[in-house]
Amino acid sequence: MARPPVIDIDLNQFKSDPYPALAELRKESPIAYVPQLGSILFTRRDDIATAEKNVSVFSSHQPEGLMNKLMGHNMMRKDGSDHQQEKKAIFPSMSPATVRDYWTNVFQHHADEVLEHLAPAGHADLVRQYALPFSANCLRSLTGLTNVTAAQMDSASQHMIDGIANYTGQPEIEAKCNRATALLDEAIKDKMASAAADSEPSLLGVMQHAGMPIESICANIKLAISGGQNEPRDAIAGASWALLSHPDQLAAVNSGTASWLNVFEEYARWISPIGMSPRRIAKDYCFSGINLLQDERVFFMFGAANRDHSCFTNPDQFDLTNDTSKSIAFGAGPHFCAGAWASRAMIADVALPALFKRFKNLRIDDQQPQPMMEGWAFRGLLSLPVTWS
């Protein structure tokens, strides 16, 4: 049996565009140790889908992990009954029925409000002026933290995801993350009483009704914010950019050949907004001929898995005819994202159709600096300048 081969990467290039390096790893060394990340990377889709279900080996429980240290011990970092118990506690807020019957109308209100404000200008940065405030306002409602502004919500989310992806240990990133979590802890405590009495099915309210202890409530609210802000924000802006830069794909949506859900699912496969999920090896184990040792850290690279040529046709292209059924943009197994239904509703049912319906002749503004994307653990556009008639 062998140990994982050691493969070096250029971190700056990886942050700018991880896909060439991921493709090379997937082809030549699908399970490899990358010293620059201090972790063993899994890059094949089927390997990741199999390993994610084996929580006795590939454990989410990571006592020394950055998320536990910086944000508290949330359900994403628990396995077995501990994970299921907390996932069950939030289900009344995030169930498909609750999303359909309650939250979708709330999301629509937020989209209409932001678009109404933008309409007279005739131009905008869709990242900062639409995707960000829409996603943040939806998250304020979902969590129950209406005492936090949209700008604070986005900033806190960004600082937390920067913190939990800070594998090079930069102190200024950790300091910003700590300030963000302190702000959220204070906001949660200020809202506890009113959220418990509120009829809205907010995460804060349903977790209190379930009797969850305050430290778990705080940790899980911060978990929801860390992923629930940047993923919809980046998917809304990214999917809009994908359609505007692929007019044939936009025409397919306008003709009814493809749906908005197709757009969201294909974009989430093509550019996975959450590109990685970490695991801890709970015991010595041999996987696919590679010896893995207890307490080693593994990264499941969703961004690589969703471009695996053995599972997808034409995977490096944004193409609404692609079969996305094997996509693991939301993970797999017991840790499948609890917010998946809310995310689909926010993006596919509300944000994208509302934007393209409201703004006619929407197009990328070629008079402004062109869109740039970055990130590998979390990936999204930095800006998207657009104009419309």
C-alpha positions as CSV (number, residue, x, y, z in Angstrom):
1,M,0.0,0.0,0.0
2,A,1.2,3.5,-0.8
3,R,1.1,6.9,0.8
4,P,-0.4,9.9,-1.1
5,P,2.0,11.4,-3.6
6,V,3.2,14.9,-2.7
7,I,2.2,17.4,-5.3
8,D,3.0,21.1,-5.2
9,I,0.8,23.9,-6.4
10,D,1.1,27.6,-7.0
11,L,-1.2,29.1,-4.4
12,N,-1.7,32.4,-6.2
13,Q,-2.6,30.7,-9.5
14,F,-4.8,28.2,-7.6
15,K,-6.7,31.1,-6.1
16,S,-7.1,32.8,-9.5
17,D,-8.0,29.7,-11.4
18,P,-7.9,26.3,-9.6
19,Y,-9.3,24.2,-12.5
20,P,-6.0,23.4,-14.4
21,A,-4.3,22.2,-11.3
22,L,-7.4,20.2,-10.2
23,A,-7.7,18.6,-13.6
24,E,-4.0,17.6,-13.5
25,L,-4.5,16.1,-10.0
26,R,-7.7,14.3,-11.0
27,K,-5.9,12.7,-14.0
28,E,-2.5,11.9,-12.5
29,S,-2.8,11.9,-8.7
30,P,-6.5,11.9,-7.7
31,I,-5.6,11.4,-4.0
32,A,-2.5,13.6,-3.3
33,Y,-0.9,15.5,-0.5
34,V,-0.5,19.2,-1.3
35,P,2.0,20.8,1.1
36,Q,0.8,24.4,0.4
37,L,-2.6,23.4,1.8
38,G,-1.3,21.0,4.4
39,S,-4.0,18.5,3.3
40,I,-4.7,15.4,1.2
41,L,-6.9,16.4,-1.7
42,F,-9.6,14.1,-3.2
43,T,-10.4,15.2,-6.7
44,R,-12.5,12.4,-8.4
45,R,-16.3,12.7,-8.1
46,D,-17.0,9.0,-7.3
47,D,-14.2,8.8,-4.7
48,I,-15.7,11.8,-2.9
49,A,-19.3,10.6,-3.2
50,T,-18.2,7.2,-1.7
51,A,-16.0,8.7,1.1
52,E,-18.6,11.3,2.2
53,K,-20.9,8.5,3.2
54,N,-18.2,6.7,5.3
55,V,-18.3,9.0,8.3
56,S,-16.6,6.4,10.5
57,V,-13.4,7.1,8.6
58,F,-13.9,10.5,6.9
59,S,-15.2,12.4,9.9
60,S,-16.6,15.9,10.0
61,H,-15.8,16.1,13.7
62,Q,-12.6,18.2,13.7
63,P,-11.8,19.5,17.2
64,E,-8.7,21.3,16.0
65,G,-10.3,22.5,12.8
66,L,-10.5,26.2,11.9
67,M,-14.3,26.2,11.8
68,N,-14.6,24.8,15.4
69,K,-12.0,27.2,16.7
70,L,-13.3,30.3,15.1
71,M,-17.1,29.7,14.9
72,G,-18.0,27.1,17.5
73,H,-19.0,23.5,17.2
74,N,-21.8,23.4,14.7
75,M,-23.7,20.5,13.1
76,M,-21.5,20.5,10.0
77,R,-18.7,19.4,12.3
78,K,-20.6,16.6,14.0
79,D,-21.4,13.1,12.8
80,G,-24.0,10.4,13.6
81,S,-26.8,11.1,16.1
82,D,-25.3,14.5,17.2
83,H,-25.4,15.7,13.6
84,Q,-28.9,14.3,12.9
85,Q,-30.3,15.7,16.1
86,E,-29.3,19.3,15.2
87,K,-30.3,18.9,11.6
88,K,-33.7,17.7,12.8
89,A,-34.0,20.7,15.0
90,I,-33.7,23.2,12.1
91,F,-35.9,21.2,9.7
92,P,-39.1,23.2,10.5
93,S,-37.4,26.3,9.2
94,M,-35.7,24.8,6.2
95,S,-38.0,22.1,5.0
96,P,-39.2,22.0,1.4
97,A,-42.7,22.8,2.5
98,T,-41.7,25.8,4.7
99,V,-39.5,27.1,1.8
100,R,-42.4,26.7,-0.6
101,D,-45.2,28.0,1.5
102,Y,-43.5,30.7,3.5
103,W,-39.9,31.7,2.5
104,T,-40.4,32.0,-1.2
105,N,-42.8,34.9,-0.8
106,V,-40.3,36.6,1.6
107,F,-37.5,36.1,-0.9
108,Q,-39.7,37.6,-3.7
109,H,-40.4,40.7,-1.6
110,H,-36.6,41.2,-1.0
111,A,-35.9,40.8,-4.7
112,D,-38.6,43.2,-5.8
113,E,-37.4,45.8,-3.2
114,V,-33.8,45.7,-4.4
115,L,-34.7,45.7,-8.1
116,E,-37.1,48.6,-7.6
117,H,-34.3,50.6,-6.1
118,L,-31.9,49.8,-8.9
119,A,-34.2,50.2,-11.9
120,P,-33.9,54.0,-12.5
121,A,-30.1,53.9,-12.7
122,G,-29.9,51.7,-15.9
123,H,-26.6,50.2,-14.7
124,A,-25.2,48.4,-11.6
125,D,-22.6,46.1,-10.3
126,L,-24.8,42.9,-9.9
127,V,-22.5,41.5,-7.2
128,R,-22.5,44.5,-4.8
129,Q,-25.9,46.0,-5.7
130,Y,-28.2,43.1,-6.3
131,A,-26.8,39.6,-5.4
132,L,-25.3,40.9,-2.1
133,P,-28.2,42.8,-0.6
134,F,-30.8,40.3,-1.9
135,S,-28.9,37.4,-0.4
136,A,-28.2,39.2,2.9
137,N,-31.8,40.3,3.4
138,C,-33.1,36.8,2.7
139,L,-30.5,35.6,5.3
140,R,-31.6,38.2,7.8
141,S,-35.1,36.9,7.6
142,L,-34.1,33.2,7.6
143,T,-31.9,33.5,10.6
144,G,-34.1,35.9,12.5
145,L,-31.2,38.4,12.8
146,T,-33.1,41.4,11.5
147,N,-31.0,43.6,13.9
148,V,-28.0,43.1,11.6
149,T,-27.8,45.2,8.5
150,A,-27.4,43.6,5.0
151,A,-23.9,45.1,4.8
152,Q,-23.0,43.6,8.2
153,M,-24.4,40.2,7.2
154,D,-22.3,40.1,4.1
155,S,-19.2,41.4,5.8
156,A,-19.5,38.9,8.6
157,S,-20.0,36.0,6.2
158,Q,-17.0,37.0,4.1
159,H,-14.7,37.4,7.2
160,M,-15.9,34.0,8.5
161,I,-15.3,32.1,5.3
162,D,-12.0,33.8,4.9
163,G,-11.2,32.7,8.4
164,I,-12.1,29.1,8.0
165,A,-10.2,28.9,4.7
166,N,-7.1,30.6,6.3
167,Y,-4.9,27.5,6.0
168,T,-1.8,29.7,5.7
169,G,-2.5,31.2,9.2
170,Q,-2.5,34.9,8.3
171,P,-3.2,36.7,11.6
172,E,-5.1,39.7,10.1
173,I,-7.6,37.3,8.5
174,E,-8.2,35.5,11.9
175,A,-8.7,38.9,13.6
176,K,-11.4,39.9,11.2
177,C,-13.1,36.6,11.6
178,N,-13.1,37.0,15.4
179,R,-14.6,40.4,15.2
180,A,-17.4,39.1,12.9
181,T,-18.3,36.2,15.2
182,A,-18.3,38.6,18.2
183,L,-20.8,40.9,16.4
184,L,-23.0,37.9,15.5
185,D,-22.9,36.5,19.0
186,E,-24.1,39.8,20.4
187,A,-26.9,40.1,17.7
188,I,-28.1,36.6,18.5
189,K,-28.3,37.3,22.3
190,D,-30.2,40.6,21.6
191,K,-32.7,38.7,19.4
192,M,-33.3,35.6,21.6
193,A,-36.5,36.7,23.3
194,S,-38.3,38.3,20.3
195,A,-37.4,35.4,18.0
196,A,-38.8,32.8,20.4
197,A,-42.1,34.7,20.5
198,D,-42.2,35.4,16.8
199,S,-44.5,33.4,14.5
200,E,-41.9,33.4,11.7
201,P,-40.1,30.1,11.2
202,S,-36.6,31.6,11.6
203,L,-33.6,29.5,12.5
204,L,-33.2,31.3,15.7
205,G,-36.8,30.7,16.7
206,V,-37.0,27.0,15.8
207,M,-33.7,26.2,17.5
208,Q,-34.9,27.8,20.7
209,H,-38.2,25.9,20.5
210,A,-36.2,22.7,20.1
211,G,-34.4,23.4,23.3
212,M,-30.9,23.7,21.7
213,P,-28.3,25.2,24.1
214,I,-27.2,28.7,23.4
215,E,-23.6,27.7,22.3
216,S,-25.1,25.4,19.7
217,I,-27.6,28.0,18.5
218,C,-24.8,30.6,18.1
219,A,-22.6,28.1,16.3
220,N,-25.3,27.0,13.9
221,I,-26.5,30.5,13.1
222,K,-22.9,31.4,12.2
223,L,-22.7,28.3,10.1
224,A,-25.9,29.3,8.2
225,I,-24.4,32.8,7.6
226,S,-21.0,31.6,6.5
227,G,-22.4,29.5,3.7
228,G,-25.9,31.0,3.3
229,Q,-24.7,34.5,2.3
230,N,-21.7,33.8,0.0
231,E,-23.1,30.8,-1.9
232,P,-26.4,32.5,-3.0
233,R,-24.6,35.8,-3.6
234,D,-21.9,34.2,-5.8
235,A,-24.3,31.8,-7.6
236,I,-26.8,34.6,-8.5
237,A,-24.0,36.9,-9.8
238,G,-22.2,34.0,-11.4
239,A,-25.2,32.4,-13.1
240,S,-26.2,35.9,-14.5
241,W,-22.7,36.3,-15.9
242,A,-22.8,32.8,-17.4
243,L,-26.1,33.6,-19.2
244,L,-25.0,37.0,-20.4
245,S,-21.7,35.7,-21.7
246,H,-23.5,32.7,-23.3
247,P,-26.4,34.2,-25.3
248,D,-27.4,30.9,-26.8
249,Q,-27.9,29.5,-23.3
250,L,-30.0,32.6,-22.3
251,A,-32.1,32.1,-25.5
252,A,-32.8,28.5,-24.4
253,V,-34.2,29.8,-21.1
254,N,-36.2,32.5,-22.8
255,S,-37.7,30.0,-25.2
256,G,-38.6,27.6,-22.4
257,T,-36.1,24.9,-23.6
258,A,-34.3,25.2,-20.3
259,S,-35.5,26.3,-16.9
260,W,-34.1,28.6,-14.3
261,L,-33.5,25.5,-12.1
262,N,-31.3,24.1,-15.0
263,V,-29.4,27.4,-14.9
264,F,-28.7,27.2,-11.2
265,E,-27.8,23.5,-11.1
266,E,-25.5,23.8,-14.2
267,Y,-23.8,26.8,-12.8
268,A,-23.3,25.2,-9.4
269,R,-21.7,22.2,-11.2
270,W,-19.5,24.3,-13.5
271,I,-18.3,26.8,-10.9
272,S,-19.0,25.3,-7.5
273,P,-19.5,28.3,-5.2
274,I,-18.5,26.1,-2.3
275,G,-15.5,24.2,-3.8
276,M,-14.3,22.2,-0.9
277,S,-15.3,20.4,2.3
278,P,-12.7,19.3,4.9
279,R,-12.7,16.0,6.8
280,R,-10.5,14.3,9.5
281,I,-9.3,10.8,9.1
282,A,-10.8,9.1,12.2
283,K,-8.7,6.0,12.0
284,D,-6.0,4.4,9.9
285,Y,-7.6,3.4,6.6
286,C,-6.7,2.3,3.1
287,F,-8.8,3.9,0.3
288,S,-8.2,3.0,-3.3
289,G,-4.7,1.6,-2.5
290,I,-3.7,4.8,-0.6
291,N,-2.9,4.5,3.2
292,L,-4.5,7.3,5.2
293,L,-3.4,7.9,8.8
294,Q,-5.5,8.9,11.8
295,D,-6.0,12.6,12.2
296,E,-4.8,13.5,8.8
297,R,-6.8,16.2,7.1
298,V,-8.6,15.6,3.8
299,F,-10.2,18.1,1.4
300,F,-13.0,16.9,-0.7
301,M,-12.7,19.1,-3.8
302,F,-16.2,19.6,-5.1
303,G,-15.0,22.0,-7.8
304,A,-12.8,19.1,-9.2
305,A,-15.5,16.5,-8.7
306,N,-18.1,18.5,-10.7
307,R,-15.8,18.6,-13.7
308,D,-14.9,15.0,-13.7
309,H,-14.8,13.8,-17.3
310,S,-15.8,10.3,-16.3
311,C,-19.1,11.5,-14.9
312,F,-20.0,14.6,-17.0
313,T,-20.1,15.4,-20.8
314,N,-18.3,18.6,-21.7
315,P,-17.7,19.4,-18.0
316,D,-15.5,22.4,-18.5
317,Q,-18.2,24.3,-20.4
318,F,-21.4,26.1,-19.1
319,D,-24.0,24.1,-21.1
320,L,-27.6,23.8,-20.0
321,T,-27.9,20.5,-21.8
322,N,-25.4,18.9,-19.4
323,D,-26.8,16.2,-17.1
324,T,-26.2,17.5,-13.6
325,S,-27.6,14.5,-11.8
326,K,-24.2,13.5,-10.5
327,S,-23.3,17.0,-9.3
328,I,-22.2,17.2,-5.7
329,A,-22.4,21.0,-5.4
330,F,-24.4,20.5,-2.2
331,G,-22.3,17.6,-0.9
332,A,-23.4,13.9,-0.6
333,G,-24.4,11.5,2.1
334,P,-25.5,12.6,5.7
335,H,-23.9,16.0,5.3
336,F,-26.0,17.0,2.2
337,C,-26.6,20.7,2.7
338,A,-29.6,21.4,4.9
339,G,-30.1,24.8,3.1
340,A,-30.3,23.3,-0.4
341,W,-34.1,23.9,-0.8
342,A,-33.9,27.5,0.4
343,S,-30.9,28.1,-1.9
344,R,-32.7,26.7,-4.9
345,A,-35.8,28.8,-4.1
346,M,-33.7,32.0,-3.6
347,I,-31.8,31.6,-6.8
348,A,-33.9,29.6,-9.3
349,D,-37.4,30.6,-8.2
350,V,-36.8,34.2,-7.4
351,A,-33.5,36.0,-8.0
352,L,-32.7,35.0,-11.5
353,P,-36.2,35.1,-13.1
354,A,-37.0,38.4,-11.3
355,L,-33.8,40.0,-12.6
356,F,-34.1,39.0,-16.2
357,K,-37.8,39.8,-16.3
358,R,-37.4,43.3,-14.7
359,F,-34.4,44.5,-16.7
360,K,-34.8,44.3,-20.5
361,N,-31.8,44.0,-22.7
362,L,-29.6,43.2,-19.7
363,R,-26.0,43.0,-20.8
364,I,-22.5,43.2,-19.5
365,D,-21.2,46.8,-19.5
366,D,-18.2,46.7,-21.7
367,Q,-17.3,50.3,-20.7
368,Q,-16.3,49.0,-17.2
369,P,-13.6,46.7,-16.0
370,Q,-14.6,43.2,-17.0
371,P,-15.8,40.6,-14.5
372,M,-13.1,38.7,-12.5
373,M,-13.5,35.6,-10.4
374,E,-11.3,34.2,-7.6
375,G,-11.2,31.6,-4.9
376,W,-10.9,27.8,-4.6
377,A,-12.5,26.9,-1.3
378,F,-15.2,29.5,-2.0
379,R,-15.3,30.9,-5.5
380,G,-17.2,33.8,-6.9
381,L,-17.1,37.0,-9.0
382,L,-15.6,40.1,-7.5
383,S,-17.8,42.4,-9.6
384,L,-20.3,42.2,-12.5
385,P,-20.9,45.6,-14.2
386,V,-24.1,45.5,-16.2
387,T,-26.5,47.9,-18.0
388,W,-30.0,47.6,-19.3
389,S,-32.7,49.4,-21.3
